[in-house]
Each structure stands twice: as structure tokens, then as C-alpha cells.
């Protein structure tokens, strides 16, 4: 009887530890994804700001050249 009780308790402990580990891992991954999105957003805002500044300084030609170069690469693919 004691042996059966110990087997059941070890199964319960194993399941509980696995549940906690999975929960901790999921929470950790959510935080990583959130951090990555924050960094991507920051980089995108910085690039947009640079594009706006370059347009005010007569950078419209540069934007047009970049777009034309991009469309050439797309057509080749």
C-alpha cells in the first residue's frame, strides 16, 4: 500500500513540476517577443524620422532613387 501511495505522489509531483516549467517558459517567451517588438518599433521610428529629415533637405530625389533601385531588384527576382 505504501509503495502505491509513493508512486502516485511521484506522478503528481512530476506533472506539477512540468506544468510550472512550461508556464515559466511561456511567460519568458512572451517577454522576449515583447522586447523584440519594442526594439523593432524603435528602429522603425528612427528610420522614419531620418527619412522625414532627408525629405526636408531635398532628399526627395534620394527616396525616388532608393525606390527605383528597389523596384529593379524586385523585377529581377
N, C-alpha and C positions, 0 to 999 in steps of 0.2 A: 504494500500500500504506500509506503514512504517513497519507494522508487518511482511509482506512477505520479505521485504528487510533485516530485522534483523534476520529472520530465515535463510536466505541464507548466511548471513555473519557468523553466528554462525557455520553453517555446514562447510564453508570454513576454518574457524579458527580451528575447531576440526580436520579436515583432515590434515591441515598443521602441527598442533602440534603432531598428531600421526605419521606423516611422519618423523618429526625431531627426535622424541623419538626413533623410530625404527632405524633410521640411526645412532644415537648416541649409541644405544645398540649394533648394529652390529659392529661398529668401536671398541667399548670396548671389545667385544668378540674376535675380530681379534687380538687385542693387548695381551689379556690373552693367547690365543693359541700360539702366537709367543713367549711369555715369557716362557711358559711351554716347548716348543720345545728347546729353548736355554738352559734351566736348564737340560733337559734330555740329550742333546748333551754334556754338560759339565760333567755330571755324567758318561756318556759312555766313554768319553775320559779319565777321571780319572781312571776308571776301566781298560781300555785297557792299560794305562801306568803301572798300578800296575801288570797286567798280564805279560807284557813285562819284567819288572824288576824281577819278580819272576822266569821267564824262564831263565834269565841270571844267576840267583843264584842257578841253579839246580832245578828249580821249574817245570820242565817238568813232573816229577812224580806227582806233585800236580795237574797239569792240567789234566793228564790222570786219576787220581783218581776222580776228580770232574766230568769228562765226564762219567766215568763208573758209578758213583753214579747217575748221571742224567739219563743215559740210563736205569738203574734199575727202577727208578721212572716212566719213560715213559712206560716201558713194563708192569708195574703193572696196569697202568691206562687203 
